[in-house]
Amino acid sequence: MQTNKRFKVEVNSEIGQLEGVIIHTPGLEVEEMTPENAERALYSDILNLSVASDEYATFKGVLNKITRTFEVRDLLSDILANEPVKTALLQNICYSEGALEILPRLMEQNPTELARQLIQGVYLERNNLTRYLSLERFSLRPLHNFLFTRDASMSFGNEVLIGKMASKVRDREAVIMDAIFNHHPMLETSTINPNTPEIIRNYPGISIEGGDFQVGREDVLVIGTGIRTSTQGIDFILEKIKSKKDGLRHILIQELPDTPESFIHLDMVFTFLDMDTCMVYEPLIMGTNRFHTIHIQVENGEVISIEEERNLPKALKKLGIDMNPVRCGGGIDSWTQEREQWHSGANFFAFAPGKVIGYERNIHTIDQLNKNGFEIVQAKNLLSGLCEIPEGKCVVTIPGSELARGGGGARCMSMPIRRKKV
């Protein structure tokens, strides 16, 4: 990906018109799963790659029509052409994953092949007794989850926060994204990386993933805490905000239950759709429950208040962000809401104010959006030229019978690096 013009990272909302997004088209790493290792790979099922690939091609086709897209594998290949970067990255990965014996072999690979192997995995060479008898298939395991590019890095303002992944099986994703943002000649940004011994020592139990991290406004962050982002992770973010000493800042925190697994991130139960509209999984976000919604205010480097709020929409309204909540699964019954939330029915990705992408399979959620003024645009019609993106609100529906089984939706599969200001 050769270009002389630098691409400045700038994200100050969840809904500003999209100008650049990082994605990863799923490849053979998705097929390197069995029922036995799927749980270790953080999946509840194994995917059919051919079907998932067709669905993802539609998703990518929509993104290509509305913005500039960057593939992780291309960006990684680009930086691997830089020998010092390649050496440092491979040494880091092989040391941390206990695979130093394959370092010389990896160093011989060309950038394109090496990028593929770092994502799809490196098979174990059974050239001694220990490896011959090993039950492992790989020296470096495949990155089964990398199609969910949202989690390993988060844009906020002109900086990128690198994820501190909750599961070791995803650590290499964060290592790769950190290397890309620090070394790709096209990307102009600075990174905040919590994956250092000092930070891990100071914040025991720290974890931060992008599915829990939402930019409500330049001065408002909305963050979920649960099995993927810990309170220590939010405390780390809080300290970074305090260190800037740049006026009044707000962090809204939503506690999430440990089960079911479809609640792993905040964006599975709450996403921004427009300046005045959000998608909610009503039983958790609006209902009476034991999960706290907390508002932290920081002013000029000091925490000036920590208090509990009734729910996220009410907390946002106090800050001048008045949201009309659209209900995931519609208002039919709790069974329908649960069913559609399970298949990422609340996980929408805004590519402009009031213009969002989501799975067509969640018919009651899509119908609820339509009743709230969102015109339904089928991705296949958009890509075949039968229609265009309308001027007003719209929801572009993409197929997701297979992709949804991976445990994420359109927001999970996209990592914005630049949006226009709202």
N, C-alpha and C positions, 0 to 999 in steps of 0.2 A: 504494500500500500504506500506508494511513493507520493509525497506531496511536499511542497515547499511552504505552504501556508499552515501556520499553527492553529490548532483548534482549542480555543479557550473553554475550560469547564466553567459553567455557571448555571446553577439550579437554585431558585429561590421559592419554588412552589411545587405542588404536585400536579398542577393543571396548566401551567404556561405552555404556549405553543412549542412543540418539540422541535429541536434543531439538530439533535444528535443523540443516538442511543446505541449502547453496546449489547449485542445479543450473541448467543451461541447455538448454532444449528446442531441438534443432537446427532451423534454418530454411533459408531460401534460400541462406545462405552456404555450405551443404554442396553445393548444386547448381552453384555458381559455380566448378566445377572441370572441367578437361578432362584427358585423358591427358597432355597436354603440360605443364600447370602443377601436376599432382597432386604431383609430387616436391617442387616449391618450397613447396607447401602442407603438406608433411610427411606425405603420404599415399602408400601404395603402390598404391592403387586408388581409383576414384571410386565414391561411394555412390549408391544409389537412395533418394532422400529419402522417397518415399511408404512404402516398406517400413521404412526406418530410423525414420520417424516413428511408425509403428504399434508397432514394438518399443520405442521410447523411451516411448511412452504407457503401456505395460505397466510398465516400470521406474518411471516417475513415479507411476503408480497405486499400486504397492506402497509407495513412500516416503510418499505421502500417507496411506496407511492406518496407518503406524506412527510418523510424526513430522511436524513442521512443515517445509514446504519453501518456499524463497524462490527465485524466478527472477531470474537476473542482469538480464534485460531490464527487469523491473519495478523492481528496486532502482536501476538506472541511470536509468530514466525519472524516478523520485522525486527523485534528486539534481539532475537537469538542470532541474528546476523552480526551483532556486535559482540566480538569475542570476549572482552572482559565481562560484559553483562551475562553472556551465556555461561561462562565459567562460574561466576558467583552464584547465579541462579541454580545451576545444576548441583554445585557443591552444597548449597542450602537444602535443596530438596532431598538429595541422596543421603545427606547426613541425618536430617530430621526423620527420614523414613527408613533408616537402617539399611540402605541399599548402596553403600559406597563401592561395593564390588562391581557395579555396573557403570560407574562414572566414566571410566576410560571409553567404554563402548558408546555411551551417549555422546561424549565429546566428539566422536567421529561422524555423527549424523549431520546431514545438512539441515538448515533451519526449518524447512517445511516438514520434513519427516520427523524431526525432533519435537516440533510443536504437536504433531499428531500423537506421538507416543506419550508425551507428558499429559495429554488429555485422555487418550484411549487406553493407556496403560502399557507397561513393559512386561512381557511374559518372562516368567522365571526360567532361567537356564538350569536344567537338571544335570549339572556337570560335576557334582560330588554327592556323597551319600546323604548328607543332610538335606540338600535341595531335592534329591531324587525321592526321598521319603516325605518331603513336605506336603502338607495338604493345601498349601497356597498355590494359586495359579499364576500370580504376578509378583515381580520384584517391586514394581510401582503399580498400585491398584488403579483401575480406571476411575475417572471423575464422573460418576453416574449422574450427579446433580448439577452439573455445570450449565445445563440449559436454563436453570433458574439463576440467571446472571445477577439478579437483584441482590442476592444475599452477601456476596463476598466483598462488595464495595458500595459506598453510598456517597452521592454527590450532595454537598450542602454549601451554597454560596460558590466560591471559586476553589474550594478544597474538596478532597475525597477522603472519607473515613474508610479505612480498610476494615473488613469484618474480622472479628475474633470468633471463629466458628465454634458452635456448641459441640460438634462432633469431630473427632480427629480425622474421620474419613473425608472431610471437606477442607482440611487445612491447606492443601496445595492450591485450591482455588484462590484463597486469599493471598498466598505467596505469589501466584502468577499475576493477579490483578495489581498488587503492589509494584511488581517489577514493570508492568505495562505502564502504569501511571507515572512512575519515576523515570522511565528510560525511553519511552516512545518519543521520537523527535517531533511528532505531530501534536502531541497532547501538552497543553499548558495548564498546569495545576500544581498544587502541593498536597502531600498526603499526611494523614494522621494515622499512625499504625500502632495499635495496642498489642501487637504480637511481639513484644520485647520482654526479656527476662525481668527487667526492673518493673514494668507495668504489671506483669502477671504476678510478681511478688507483692506489689502494693495493692493489687485488687484481686485477691484470691477468689476464684469462682467467676472471673470475668468472662462474659460472652456477649457478642453483639452481632446481629444479622440484619441485613437490609430489609427483609420482609417486615420487620418491626419498626422501621425508621421512616417517618413521613415528614415532609416539609410543609407545614400548614401555611406559613408565610415567612418572610425574611426573618422575623423575630419570634416565630412560633415553631417548635418541633413537637410532633406527636409520636410517642414511642410506646410500643408494647413491651411488657415484661412477662416472661413465661419460661418455657423449656428451651427457647433458643436465644433470648436476650435476658441476661440476669440483671438484678438490681445493681450489682457491682459494675456491669457494663454501662448502665445509665449514669452511675456516679462518675465513671471515667469521662463520659460525654459532658456531664455537668461541670467537672473541673476544667475541661477544655474551654467551655463557654465562659466560665468565671475568669480564666486567664486572659481573655480578650479585653475585658473591661470596657465594653463598647455599648453602654446604655442598657435599657430594659429588655430582657429576654425571657421567654416563657417556654417551659417544657411541660407538656401534658402527658401523663403516664397512664396507660390502661393495663391493669393486671389481666392476665389470660389464664384460663384453667389448663392443667397438665393434660387433660383428656377431654374430648377425643383428639386424635392426632390431626384432624383437619383444623384445629385451632393453633397450630404451631406458630403462626405469626399474626401480627395485628392486621395485615392486609388480607387475611382470610375472613375477617369479620367487619372490617371498616376500610373504605377507600374514598378519597375525594373524587368527585365527578365534575364539579363546576364551582364557580365562585360561591354559589349558594345551595349546592346540592351534594349529598354524600350517600354512599351505599352502606347500609348497616345490616348485620345479622342481629335482628331485634332482640331476641331473648338475652343475649349477652350485653349488647351495647345500650339498649334502652330499658331492659327489664330490671326488676328488683333481684339483685344477686349479691353474693359476698365478695365480688371482685372489685377492688378499689379503682377509682379514677382520681388521680392526684395531680395537682397543679403546683409546679415549682416556679417561683419568680426569682430571676437573677438581675441585679442592677449594679453596674460598674464593679463587677468582680466579687460581689457578695450575694449570698442567698438571703433574700429579704422576706420570703414566706414560703411555707409548704402547707398546703391545705387540701382537704378532700372535696371533690366536686360530685354532683349527682350523676352525671354521665358526660361522655365526650361532646356531644352536640351542645349541651348546656354550657360546658366549660368554654367551648369555642365561641359561643354567642357572647359570653362576657368579654371576650377579646375582640369583638366586632366582626367575627366570622359566623354569620347567622346561617345555619345549615338546615335545609329541608331533608330529613332522612328518608331515603327510599329503601323499602324493605326487601332484603334478599329472600327469594322464595315467595314474594307477594304476601298478601294478608289472608291466605286461605286457611291454613292451620300450621301448627308447629311441626308436623311431620314433613310437610312440603318444604318448609324453611330449612329443616335439618338436612333433608335430602339434597337440596340445591346448594346449601353451604358446603356440604361434603365435597361437592364437585366444583369448588372454587366459584360459587355463585356470587360472592361478595368481592371477588378479586378482579377489579376493573382497572384498566390502564388508560389514563387520560392523555391524549396527544395534543389537546388544545382545550380551552375552557368549554365544557359542555359537549365535548366530543371524546367518546371512550370506545375501548375495545373489550369484548368479553365473549365467553363461550355461548354459542347458540343453543346448546343442550339445556340450559337453565331457562326453560320457556316461561315460567311464572315470574322469574326475576326480570327477564327481558320485557314481558308484558307490563310489569309494574313500571319499568323505565318509560315505556311507551305512553302509559297513562300520565306520566309526569313530564311529558313534552319531548321525549327523545325519539326521533325518527329512527326506525329500524332499517339498517343498511346491511344486506348480506354481503360478506366479503367476496363470495364468488361472483356476484353481480358487479361489484366495484372493480375487481381485477379483470373481468371480461369486457369492461367498458359499457355495460348496460346502464350504469349510473355513476354519479360522482359524489364526493363528500358534500352534503348539503350545507347551506349557509348557517342554519340554526343548529340546535342540539341534535345529536345523533348517537346511536350505539352501533358500531360495526361488529357484526356477529361472526365469529370464526368457529370452524368445527373443532370439537374437543372431546370426542368419545374416548380417544386413547391418551392424549396429552393430559387430560384431567386426572387420569389414574396415577400420574406421577406425583400428584399432590400440589399442583400449583396452576395459576392462571396467567392471564396476559400481563399483569403487573409483575408477577414472579419472574417472567421470562424476558424482562426488559430492564436495562440499567441506564437511565437517562444521564447524559453528561452535559447537555445544554438545553435550556428552555428560555423563551422570551419572557420578559417580565410581564406580569398580569397588570 
